[in-house]
Amino acid sequence: MKSFLRRVETFLASPRAVPWVLLMVSVLVYGVFVWRHGFYWDDLPMSWIRYELGPEAMRAYFSTSRPVWGALYQITTKLIPQVPLYWQVFAILWRWAGVVLLWVILRDLWPGRNQMALIASLFFLLYPGFNLQWVSYLTSHFYIVICIFFSSYLLMLWSLRKPERYWLLTIGAMVLSLLNLWMLEFFYFLELVRPFIIFYALYKTEAGQRFWTLAKRTFLYWLPYLFVFLLNVFYRAFVFTNVAYKNVLLSDLRADPLGTIVGLIRQVFLDLWLVSVQAWLQAFRFPNPSVDGPRTTILYAIIFLFVGMLVFLFLNMYVRDEKAGVNNASRWMIFIGLLAMLLGGGPYWLATLDLSLAFPASRFTMSFMLGVALLMAGVLELLPARLRIILASLLLAFAAGWQVMVSDAFRRDWQAQKDLFWQMTWRVPGLQPNTVVLMNEELSFYADNSISAPLNWIYMQGGGSEQIDYVLFYPTNRLNKALPSLQKDIPIQYDYIAGHFEGNTSDALAFYYDPPACLRLLEPDLDSNNRFILAESLMREASALTNPDRILRDGKAQMPSVYFPEPVPGWCYYFEKADLAGQFGDWETVTRLGDEAFAGSDYPNNPVERFVFIEGYAHAGDWEQSLKLSRESYKVSKSYVGPLLCRLWERIETETPPSAARSEALAEVQSMLACKP
């Protein structure tokens, strides 16, 4: 037993243990809800286009932005099916692979500084400014490019130490450098860190050489990579330009040189502060049990303690760093880190894109992760060993806890999005083609063009057509753009890249989604003044466009397998089915569903959800039940619900035959609500 423990201790104290520790942290932090995550943001349209519309549609999707990167998707999607769990695991493994490659590079550059290399790698792994890890279909391909980029640097470093294989390794590094530059803009200017890495590598191995001698040798070694970089500059300038990353700065400089330079300097400082200090300050946000729930709070505490203790124990056990050359090594790491941060922002400053820590713009922070990690590790290296280990362990523990909270937010949003479409299929079994769906911006990790994909996936019959049958718009995002107006009879045309949509504002459905309340198809006569609908959502105005004739009661919506299993019938199931039956005047079905719904333990989360049953029981002659439900709704908020109930009972009075019971019910309603004519 003692010999076994001694072998374990020896293994943990050796570099061979580091990849396994990095894997353990990766799985603990990013895999905590792995089986309960789905597809988010661009994952939905991209995977739908590739798996449902086919490889040609995927090619068309990338043709205007990143065609070489699109070719990578053609390879990976042949290997991995459209199963969220597989893509989540795939993304975690590629993130881990990228971190291991970075660790190998740092150990090569700074031999004897094992802790510094490991701490920098862990900072890179758990960087809290990037919150798209769970957009796995997309993020996994980001990390593949990072691995290509790091592999190019690693081969370059090996080529400097192995003259007999110099050209073989250099050609391999050049090819990988070219792939990085072709595929993605994020790490484009990080290529310019290369000559400084070469200089430092030569400086270490050829001590005593004059600066200019090293500079000349650096330039000669860098020349092949400079050729690759300039070749790509020519390609992007004259052959293919990503429309999202055009050089806007150059035209601004021509128009106002001084103002543009001053504005750029200010923006650079603000962005560097954002991606470093503000990004890490996020890690010090803690879960609120009343909001996040006790389970998430407990899980946060477990991951915080486990990662913190694991890092602390391993850094104490890991091979001790050499004492000589501490300041020199840390200064160089700080310098290269600052340089990488400056160059990392190049694509965005040239294109004048706004950096943000909010979703989904935090994807831009990926190009700063390397620089921030090196800067922080270099600064910590200047501290006494014990203090350095404590601070590193705490920072990484907080970062791990923050990532768990973000992971839980993604999990909740996936569930909310699944609930949204299950409720939509219950309410809308079929949908006429060329229908535009309008909805409020409720989901956190989905744009409207993201959820246009499952809308087509569910209702579109067949696949592979260049004609897209449906789009979903957030009016707050599309009004006066793709959605010209909230008036009727206005043509709509929208290019979905893989296909084209043509419709009309008169062929629309307006929904409001505010979970835990049910998805509601808005009614023009009720919801134009419904104060439960946020005014800034523009959905009160959008309610006027609802055209129920677009709904096919006998349609056969097909839910994709990623949305299964179907939820157990609860209140929203009965509400949606009853609302559908009420649309077609099937009041017998409405009352039957009402009897089942009110006999269960679930209940409405919005008083307006009782309205269809109030109307159903009234048509069935059960005036007492209609009045009972009206009273319950009215109690929730008299000022909000009262005017809506008045409109509803006006409709009931118009559509039901006269009777003594009806007259008594109408009199009680008038007495309770004091409805104005």
BATI-651425 format. One record per residue (C-alpha): residue number from 1; x, y, z. Coordinates in Angstrom, 3 decimals. Each point is the difference from the previous one (the first is absolute). Layout:
! BATI-651425
NUM/X/Y/Z
...
This chain:
! BATI-651425
1/0.000/0.000/0.000
2/2.813/2.385/0.909
3/1.802/-0.699/-3.265
4/-3.224/0.665/-1.940
5/-0.539/3.324/1.783
6/3.632/0.901/-0.635
7/-0.438/-0.717/-3.717
8/-3.162/2.130/-0.074
9/1.823/2.839/1.745
10/2.907/-0.291/-2.432
11/-2.392/0.045/-2.955
12/-1.871/3.072/1.304
13/3.289/1.811/0.518
14/0.998/-0.578/-3.644
15/-1.010/1.841/-3.175
16/-1.798/-3.145/-1.222
17/-2.809/0.713/2.476
18/-0.748/3.488/-1.310
19/-2.152/-0.977/-3.045
20/-2.102/-2.227/2.269
21/-0.478/2.756/2.556
22/-0.999/2.386/-2.794
23/-2.444/-2.616/-1.308
24/-1.486/-0.488/3.474
25/-0.555/3.738/0.422
26/-1.472/0.273/-3.520
27/-2.500/-2.799/0.603
28/-0.911/1.195/3.494
29/-0.688/3.569/-1.076
30/-1.357/-0.305/-3.528
31/-1.577/-3.438/0.227
32/-2.050/0.544/3.145
33/-3.352/0.124/-1.891
34/1.316/-1.516/-3.230
35/-2.932/-2.398/-0.554
36/-2.549/2.776/0.583
37/1.369/2.478/-2.491
38/-1.239/0.385/-3.548
39/0.620/2.184/-3.027
40/0.272/3.759/0.513
41/0.185/3.158/-2.107
42/1.679/-0.762/-3.355
43/0.092/-3.720/0.846
44/-3.678/-0.282/-0.931
45/0.036/1.511/-3.509
46/3.438/-1.386/-0.863
47/-0.793/-3.564/1.055
48/-3.477/0.143/-1.579
49/1.449/1.217/-3.293
50/2.737/-2.650/-0.009
51/-2.005/-3.020/1.139
52/-3.425/0.812/-1.433
53/0.687/2.081/-3.129
54/3.260/-1.725/-0.860
55/3.703/0.706/-0.706
56/-0.710/2.332/-2.929
57/-2.169/2.240/2.169
58/2.803/0.018/2.595
59/2.458/1.051/-2.688
60/-2.312/2.845/-0.992
61/-0.335/1.058/3.644
62/3.773/0.496/0.341
63/0.576/1.304/-3.518
64/-0.320/3.667/0.994
65/2.013/-0.167/3.229
66/2.474/-2.854/0.638
67/0.038/-2.584/-2.817
68/3.190/-1.733/1.205
69/-1.382/-0.289/3.521
70/-3.197/-1.345/-1.552
71/2.028/-2.837/-1.547
72/1.028/-0.999/3.528
73/-3.690/-0.390/0.918
74/-0.496/-2.273/-2.984
75/2.597/-2.341/1.509
76/-1.132/0.076/3.639
77/-3.696/-0.390/-0.812
78/0.721/-3.161/-1.942
79/1.474/-1.464/3.166
80/-2.399/1.299/2.659
81/-3.805/-0.291/-0.189
82/-2.453/2.727/0.941
83/-0.043/-0.903/3.692
84/0.688/2.862/2.457
85/1.765/-2.244/2.532
86/2.586/-1.105/-2.577
87/0.738/3.592/-0.967
88/0.278/1.099/3.639
89/2.606/-2.704/0.661
90/1.744/0.841/-3.292
91/0.287/3.681/1.014
92/1.397/-0.855/3.450
93/2.641/-2.301/-1.494
94/1.165/2.609/-2.502
95/0.175/2.668/2.719
96/2.094/-2.383/2.076
97/2.231/-0.807/-2.987
98/0.610/3.705/-0.598
99/0.975/0.538/3.638
100/2.394/-2.963/-0.045
101/1.668/1.364/-3.148
102/0.363/3.401/1.658
103/1.548/-1.637/3.066
104/2.516/-1.857/-2.189
105/0.935/3.262/-1.766
106/0.456/1.851/3.282
107/2.191/-2.751/1.459
108/2.074/0.089/-3.161
109/0.410/3.782/0.197
110/0.526/0.174/3.755
111/1.737/-3.209/1.122
112/0.283/-0.159/3.755
113/-3.102/2.159/0.459
114/-2.456/-2.891/0.315
115/-2.441/1.669/2.370
116/-0.115/3.164/-2.078
117/-0.812/-2.034/-3.129
118/-2.713/-1.978/1.791
119/-1.592/3.066/1.607
120/-0.092/1.796/-3.372
121/-1.607/-3.067/-1.597
122/-2.644/-0.196/2.729
123/-0.765/3.719/-0.374
124/-0.472/-0.626/-3.717
125/-2.234/-3.004/0.701
126/-2.299/1.756/2.480
127/0.052/3.549/-1.412
128/-3.336/1.465/1.213
129/-0.423/2.548/-2.800
130/-0.971/-2.632/-2.580
131/-3.525/-1.393/0.538
132/-0.687/-1.995/-3.170
133/1.503/-3.354/0.979
134/-3.416/-1.686/-0.103
135/-0.720/1.236/-3.519
136/1.855/-3.202/-0.734
137/-0.619/-0.483/-3.723
138/1.596/3.412/-0.598
139/2.512/0.116/2.856
140/1.573/-3.366/-0.776
141/1.067/1.399/-3.368
142/1.405/3.121/1.670
143/2.191/-2.256/2.110
144/1.073/-2.100/-2.954
145/1.376/3.205/-1.538
146/1.704/0.852/3.315
147/1.631/-3.437/-0.048
148/1.150/0.601/-3.588
149/1.426/3.385/1.047
150/1.819/-1.390/3.057
151/1.281/-3.005/-1.968
152/1.551/2.379/-2.520
153/1.877/1.785/2.803
154/1.101/-3.290/1.528
155/1.403/-1.348/-3.274
156/1.811/3.295/-0.483
157/1.657/-0.274/3.417
158/1.014/-3.587/-0.699
159/1.486/1.050/-3.340
160/2.332/2.431/1.807
161/1.335/-2.811/2.184
162/0.235/-2.655/-2.725
163/2.011/1.383/-2.933
164/0.005/-3.375/-1.749
165/-3.812/0.174/-0.280
166/-0.264/3.760/-0.347
167/-1.719/0.159/-3.385
168/-2.317/-2.939/0.650
169/-1.232/1.565/3.244
170/-0.056/3.514/-1.469
171/-2.126/-1.061/-2.970
172/-2.417/-1.725/2.394
173/-0.139/3.158/2.137
174/-0.577/2.160/-3.107
175/-2.892/-2.174/-1.169
176/-1.630/0.171/3.431
177/0.573/3.756/0.123
178/-1.695/0.347/-3.384
179/-2.985/-2.055/1.180
180/-0.406/2.195/3.072
181/0.104/3.157/-2.136
182/-2.407/-1.377/-2.605
183/-2.557/-1.453/2.358
184/-0.710/2.676/2.581
185/0.718/3.663/0.678
186/0.185/-0.300/3.787
187/3.680/-1.026/0.215
188/1.121/1.784/-3.139
189/2.259/2.639/1.551
190/1.281/-2.358/2.685
191/2.173/-1.300/-2.833
192/2.072/3.148/0.512
193/1.031/-1.200/3.467
194/2.092/-2.628/-1.801
195/3.207/2.061/-0.572
196/0.111/0.922/3.698
197/-0.330/-3.667/0.947
198/2.830/-0.847/-2.406
199/2.152/2.800/1.427
200/-0.542/-1.172/3.572
201/0.708/-3.639/-0.924
202/3.290/1.044/-1.655
203/0.818/2.346/2.885
204/-0.225/-2.904/2.482
205/2.037/-2.474/-2.011
206/2.637/2.412/-1.273
207/0.850/2.044/3.070
208/2.535/2.750/-0.547
209/-0.993/0.756/-3.600
210/-0.362/3.656/-0.898
211/-3.555/1.338/-0.381
212/0.328/0.806/-3.703
213/1.504/-3.398/-0.734
214/-3.006/-1.664/1.668
215/-2.390/2.364/-1.774
216/1.463/-0.907/-3.425
217/-0.186/-3.729/0.720
218/-3.564/0.459/1.289
219/-0.999/1.705/-3.238
220/1.469/-2.824/-2.107
221/-1.847/-2.646/2.022
222/-3.202/2.055/-0.163
223/0.227/0.628/-3.745
224/-1.936/-3.163/-1.088
225/-2.849/0.867/2.375
226/0.039/3.641/-1.084
227/-0.421/-1.240/-3.582
228/-3.023/-2.066/1.079
229/-1.477/2.988/1.843
230/0.461/2.385/-2.947
231/-1.432/-2.614/-2.365
232/-3.117/-0.139/2.140
233/-0.212/3.794/0.179
234/-0.006/0.022/-3.810
235/-2.648/-2.756/-0.067
236/-2.318/1.877/2.369
237/0.551/3.334/-1.739
238/-0.450/-1.089/-3.611
239/-1.511/-3.504/-0.101
240/-2.382/-0.405/2.945
241/-1.064/2.351/2.793
242/-2.249/-0.937/2.895
243/-2.670/2.697/-0.070
244/-0.141/0.054/3.828
245/3.725/0.816/0.318
246/0.561/2.719/-2.597
247/2.715/2.573/0.654
248/-2.298/2.842/1.046
249/2.777/1.709/1.972
250/1.909/0.914/-3.170
251/-2.915/1.941/-1.480
252/-0.561/1.717/3.374
253/3.658/1.046/0.063
254/-0.341/1.582/-3.411
255/-3.080/1.927/1.072
256/1.238/1.155/3.432
257/3.618/-1.044/0.775
258/0.436/1.708/3.378
259/-3.456/-0.814/1.358
260/0.289/-3.626/-1.132
261/3.440/-0.471/1.622
262/-1.122/1.546/3.297
263/-3.178/-2.093/-0.028
264/1.975/-3.148/-0.808
265/2.462/0.521/2.863
266/-2.874/0.551/2.414
267/-1.812/-3.084/-1.291
268/3.109/-2.165/0.284
269/0.460/0.914/3.676
270/-3.697/-0.530/0.767
271/-0.041/-3.390/-1.742
272/3.187/-1.216/1.675
273/-1.490/0.959/3.376
274/-3.193/-1.805/-0.967
275/1.606/-3.302/-1.019
276/2.352/-0.103/2.978
277/-1.258/1.696/3.167
278/-3.731/0.081/-0.729
279/0.025/-3.532/-1.379
280/1.628/-1.363/3.146
281/-2.219/2.052/2.295
282/-2.908/-2.055/-1.374
283/1.487/-3.017/1.744
284/-0.815/1.577/3.363
285/-3.745/-0.125/-0.540
286/-1.616/-2.579/2.246
287/-3.181/-2.028/-0.405
288/-3.197/1.183/1.640
289/-1.908/-3.015/1.377
290/-3.359/1.753/-0.414
291/0.706/0.649/-3.707
292/2.402/-2.735/-1.067
293/-1.450/-2.660/2.272
294/1.583/-2.009/2.822
295/1.307/-2.721/-2.338
296/2.027/2.433/-2.097
297/1.283/1.736/3.139
298/1.159/-3.302/1.486
299/1.587/-1.030/-3.281
300/1.806/3.350/-0.196
301/1.414/-0.575/3.482
302/1.130/-3.540/-0.849
303/1.760/1.002/-3.220
304/1.532/3.072/1.662
305/1.452/-2.088/2.824
306/1.068/-2.931/-2.154
307/1.768/2.049/-2.691
308/1.576/2.298/2.587
309/1.324/-2.913/2.061
310/1.107/-1.977/-3.067
311/1.993/2.942/-1.366
312/1.452/0.863/3.413
313/1.107/-3.573/0.745
314/1.351/-0.632/-3.469
315/1.980/3.252/-0.165
316/1.541/-0.882/3.354
317/0.797/-3.537/-1.121
318/1.074/0.805/-3.543
319/3.709/0.212/-0.929
320/1.482/3.052/1.710
321/1.071/2.854/-2.245
322/3.637/0.965/-0.233
323/0.767/3.037/2.108
324/2.342/1.633/-2.513
325/-1.340/2.297/-2.700
326/-3.416/0.637/1.558
327/-0.176/3.698/-0.771
328/1.317/-0.392/-3.534
329/-2.491/-2.781/-0.812
330/-2.971/1.841/1.486
331/0.920/3.258/-1.767
332/0.107/-1.751/-3.346
333/-3.329/-1.742/0.652
334/-1.584/3.331/0.997
335/1.424/1.676/-3.115
336/-1.232/-2.740/-2.364
337/-3.355/-0.031/1.799
338/-0.463/3.757/-0.480
339/1.075/-0.296/-3.623
340/-2.467/-2.845/-0.601
341/-2.785/2.064/1.564
342/0.756/2.958/-2.277
343/0.196/-2.138/-3.115
344/-3.013/-2.084/1.038
345/-2.280/3.003/-0.437
346/1.225/0.799/-3.518
347/-2.879/-1.570/-1.970
348/-2.648/1.807/2.051
349/1.686/3.409/0.108
350/0.575/-0.070/-3.749
351/-3.642/-0.940/-0.598
352/-1.175/2.377/2.788
353/-1.933/-2.811/1.700
354/-1.142/0.470/3.594
355/1.494/-2.319/2.602
356/-2.249/-1.177/2.799
357/-0.164/-2.630/2.731
358/-3.676/-0.560/-0.815
359/-1.237/-2.928/-2.042
360/0.730/-0.522/-2.897
361/2.581/2.797/-0.459
362/2.237/-1.608/2.625
363/1.210/-2.317/-2.780
364/2.372/2.833/-0.958
365/1.805/-0.410/3.327
366/1.473/-3.289/-1.263
367/2.824/1.841/-1.729
368/0.929/1.680/3.307
369/-0.005/-3.170/2.113
370/3.634/-0.813/-0.747
371/1.281/3.474/0.812
372/-2.020/0.336/3.207
373/1.098/-3.446/1.220
374/3.694/0.746/-0.624
375/-0.231/3.445/1.587
376/-1.650/-1.313/3.181
377/2.355/-2.966/0.343
378/3.016/2.259/-0.559
379/-1.133/2.429/2.699
380/-0.662/-2.823/2.478
381/3.465/-1.391/-0.679
382/1.474/3.125/1.618
383/-1.689/-0.880/3.313
384/1.347/-2.365/2.685
385/-0.790/-3.632/-0.807
386/-2.488/-0.579/2.834
387/-1.963/3.181/-0.744
388/0.061/-0.742/-3.734
389/-1.498/-3.455/0.512
390/-2.728/1.296/2.326
391/-0.998/2.836/-2.334
392/0.057/-2.212/-3.088
393/-2.118/-2.652/1.740
394/-2.577/2.568/1.136
395/-0.235/1.732/-3.379
396/-0.414/-3.305/-1.805
397/-2.560/-1.245/2.540
398/-2.098/3.144/-0.486
399/0.322/-0.302/-3.789
400/-1.104/-3.640/0.163
401/-3.022/0.934/2.126
402/-0.952/2.783/-2.411
403/0.149/-2.404/-2.963
404/-2.319/-2.385/1.866
405/-2.516/2.830/0.439
406/0.202/0.826/-3.717
407/-0.418/-3.683/-0.819
408/-3.168/-0.121/2.099
409/-1.363/3.087/-1.789
410/0.520/-1.771/-3.334
411/-1.699/-3.128/1.334
412/-3.048/2.020/1.065
413/-0.195/1.785/-3.334
414/0.134/-3.269/-1.953
415/-2.887/-1.307/2.087
416/-1.953/3.226/-0.541
417/0.590/-0.232/-3.745
418/-1.144/-3.639/-0.070
419/-3.117/0.935/1.975
420/-0.651/2.846/-2.437
421/-0.137/-2.277/-3.021
422/-1.915/-2.794/1.702
423/-2.638/2.559/0.992
424/0.027/1.424/-3.509
425/-0.661/-3.409/-1.542
426/-2.854/-0.603/2.433
427/-1.490/3.373/-0.925
428/0.925/-0.128/-3.708
429/-0.058/-3.589/-1.319
430/0.575/1.249/-3.543
431/1.013/3.261/-1.605
432/-0.551/1.307/-3.494
433/3.228/0.759/-1.894
434/1.237/3.591/-0.334
435/-1.068/0.850/3.548
436/2.001/2.428/2.135
437/-0.070/-0.613/3.743
438/0.485/3.017/2.272
439/1.121/-0.467/3.584
440/1.501/1.905/2.921
441/3.706/-0.273/0.752
442/-0.183/-2.251/3.062
443/2.670/-2.674/-0.521
444/3.510/0.972/1.093
445/2.183/-2.104/-2.296
446/-1.948/0.057/-3.260
447/-0.394/2.650/-2.676
448/-3.193/0.044/-2.055
449/1.756/-1.443/-3.042
450/1.251/-2.769/2.328
451/-3.499/-1.193/0.838
452/-1.211/0.482/-3.555
453/1.911/-3.231/-0.614
454/-2.076/-2.265/2.302
455/-3.150/1.784/-1.204
456/0.781/-1.223/-3.528
457/1.292/-3.297/1.312
458/-3.363/-0.662/1.662
459/-2.453/1.309/-2.605
460/1.845/-0.097/-3.325
461/-0.899/-3.032/-2.061
462/3.019/-1.513/-1.724
463/3.482/1.526/-0.165
464/2.662/1.200/-2.368
465/-2.094/2.778/-1.557
466/1.420/3.484/-0.473
467/-3.405/1.343/1.063
468/-0.282/0.450/3.772
469/-3.624/-0.355/1.114
470/0.114/1.822/3.349
471/1.907/2.641/1.930
472/-0.241/1.072/3.617
473/0.649/3.683/0.718
474/0.457/1.965/3.186
475/-1.655/3.353/-0.848
476/2.486/1.719/2.324
477/2.793/-1.277/-2.226
478/-1.537/0.026/-3.486
479/-2.448/2.908/-0.140
480/0.825/2.431/-2.827
481/2.522/-2.536/-1.308
482/-1.045/-3.486/-1.105
483/-3.409/0.750/1.549
484/-0.936/3.235/-1.795
485/-3.035/0.848/2.124
486/-2.572/-1.273/2.486
487/-2.742/0.962/-2.432
488/-1.908/-2.579/-2.039
489/0.607/-0.909/-3.631
490/3.703/0.883/-0.113
491/2.252/-2.406/-1.987
492/2.886/-1.647/1.869
493/3.135/-1.397/-1.592
494/2.818/-1.508/2.017
495/3.238/-1.646/-1.121
496/0.826/-2.932/2.271
497/3.230/-0.634/-2.012
498/-0.865/-3.669/-0.444
499/-3.411/1.005/-1.358
500/-2.392/2.885/-0.550
501/-3.260/0.865/1.751
502/-2.852/1.963/-1.553
503/-3.090/0.914/1.984
504/-2.350/2.765/1.060
505/-0.889/1.679/3.288
506/-3.602/-1.107/-0.592
507/1.191/-3.607/0.191
508/1.376/0.174/3.528
509/-0.459/-1.464/3.456
510/0.997/1.970/3.106
511/0.982/-1.958/3.122
512/0.998/1.131/3.470
513/2.263/-2.206/2.110
514/0.747/0.792/3.630
515/0.728/-3.249/1.843
516/-1.132/-1.459/2.334
517/-3.146/1.407/-1.660
518/-1.101/-1.856/-3.121
519/0.695/1.029/-3.562
520/-3.009/2.061/-1.153
521/-1.247/0.718/-3.489
522/-0.934/3.659/0.287
523/-3.477/1.194/-0.904
524/-0.452/3.423/-1.647
525/-3.136/0.930/1.946
526/1.415/-0.971/3.408
527/3.757/0.506/-0.066
528/0.426/3.425/-1.550
529/-0.448/1.426/3.523
530/1.186/-2.977/2.024
531/2.347/1.450/2.618
532/1.350/-3.435/0.883
533/1.834/0.360/-3.332
534/3.033/2.244/0.403
535/-0.428/3.162/-2.061
536/3.651/-0.056/-1.119
537/-0.495/-3.447/-1.561
538/-2.229/1.618/-2.708
539/-2.215/-3.084/0.224
540/-3.134/1.988/0.895
541/0.275/1.661/-3.403
542/1.008/-3.293/-1.630
543/-3.160/-1.703/1.343
544/-2.000/1.841/-2.697
545/1.762/-2.132/-2.646
546/-1.093/-3.388/1.371
547/-1.779/-1.926/-2.742
548/-1.341/-3.270/1.498
549/-0.898/-1.248/-3.478
550/3.695/-0.856/-0.453
551/-0.477/-2.846/2.504
552/-0.893/-3.473/-1.285
553/-1.845/-1.940/2.693
554/0.661/-3.334/-1.666
555/3.654/0.737/-0.796
556/2.771/-2.413/0.820
557/2.815/1.937/1.593
558/3.083/-2.197/0.413
559/2.052/0.657/3.114
560/3.730/-0.686/-0.519
561/1.507/-2.760/2.103
562/2.188/2.501/1.913
563/-3.177/1.375/1.635
564/-1.214/-3.332/1.349
565/-1.338/-1.253/2.302
566/-3.308/1.851/-0.119
567/-0.802/1.644/3.360
568/-2.568/-1.645/2.236
569/-3.358/1.780/-0.528
570/-0.345/2.880/2.443
571/-1.883/3.268/0.095
572/1.593/1.386/-3.182
573/-0.879/-3.154/-1.945
574/-3.686/0.379/0.864
575/0.086/3.737/-0.588
576/1.572/-0.257/-3.472
577/-2.336/-2.799/-1.091
578/-3.023/1.903/1.336
579/1.116/3.230/-1.706
580/0.255/-1.900/-3.292
581/-3.470/-1.512/0.463
582/-1.434/3.399/0.938
583/1.371/1.505/-3.210
584/-2.137/-2.463/-1.958
585/-3.073/0.396/2.233
586/0.327/-3.487/1.472
587/-1.279/1.012/3.438
588/-0.755/-3.569/1.049
589/3.719/-0.825/-0.271
590/0.876/3.209/1.844
591/-2.201/-0.890/2.995
592/1.232/-3.614/0.037
593/3.603/1.200/0.064
594/-0.941/2.559/2.642
595/-1.463/-2.669/2.257
596/3.230/-2.012/-0.296
597/2.251/3.026/0.492
598/-1.728/1.342/3.095
599/-0.147/-3.467/1.553
600/3.818/-0.233/-0.124
601/2.637/1.489/2.287
602/1.407/2.439/-2.578
603/-1.390/3.509/-0.339
604/0.140/3.129/-2.199
605/2.963/2.339/0.301
606/-1.807/2.805/-1.791
607/-3.678/0.886/0.666
608/-0.674/0.376/-3.738
609/0.579/-3.749/-0.370
610/-3.432/-0.551/1.608
611/-1.742/2.037/-2.715
612/-0.445/-2.814/-2.506
613/-1.681/-2.086/2.705
614/-2.162/2.929/1.127
615/-1.183/0.283/-3.581
616/-0.359/-3.760/-0.428
617/-2.137/-0.516/3.081
618/-2.149/2.981/-1.008
619/-0.682/-1.519/-3.422
620/-0.820/-3.295/1.716
621/-2.495/1.784/2.283
622/2.009/-0.548/3.179
623/-0.218/3.634/1.082
624/0.927/-0.693/3.608
625/3.370/-1.481/-1.023
626/0.602/2.937/-2.364
627/-0.671/2.439/2.819
628/2.178/-1.951/2.432
629/2.967/0.100/-2.382
630/-0.632/3.681/-0.708
631/0.117/0.808/3.711
632/3.276/-1.944/0.406
633/1.605/1.848/-2.904
634/-1.264/3.372/1.190
635/1.516/-0.471/3.464
636/3.505/-0.280/-1.488
637/0.060/3.629/-1.142
638/-3.215/1.991/-0.255
639/1.532/2.851/-1.982
640/1.719/-2.318/-2.505
641/-2.581/-2.787/-0.293
642/-3.222/2.039/0.311
643/0.095/1.707/-3.420
644/0.940/-3.285/-1.674
645/-2.879/-1.847/1.677
646/-2.352/2.740/-1.157
647/1.083/-0.556/-3.613
648/-0.325/-3.756/0.402
649/-3.523/0.203/1.451
650/-1.038/2.391/-2.791
651/0.998/-2.744/-2.423
652/-1.819/-2.625/2.019
653/-3.143/2.133/0.020
654/0.203/0.414/-3.783
655/0.583/-3.687/-0.764
656/-2.329/-1.800/2.449
657/-3.826/-0.280/-0.173
658/-2.142/1.943/2.525
659/-1.171/-1.766/3.162
660/-0.879/0.839/3.575
661/3.232/-1.570/1.274
662/2.017/2.024/-2.500
663/-1.709/3.239/1.063
664/0.774/-0.716/3.655
665/3.645/-0.766/-0.839
666/0.368/3.171/-2.087
667/-1.550/2.065/2.801
668/2.468/-1.427/2.536
669/2.909/0.656/-2.323
670/-1.152/3.587/-0.502
671/-0.317/0.447/3.766
672/3.452/-1.502/0.644
673/1.907/1.663/-2.826
674/-1.971/3.198/-0.620
675/0.661/-0.399/-3.697
676/-0.403/3.110/-2.128
677/-1.975/-0.344/-3.251
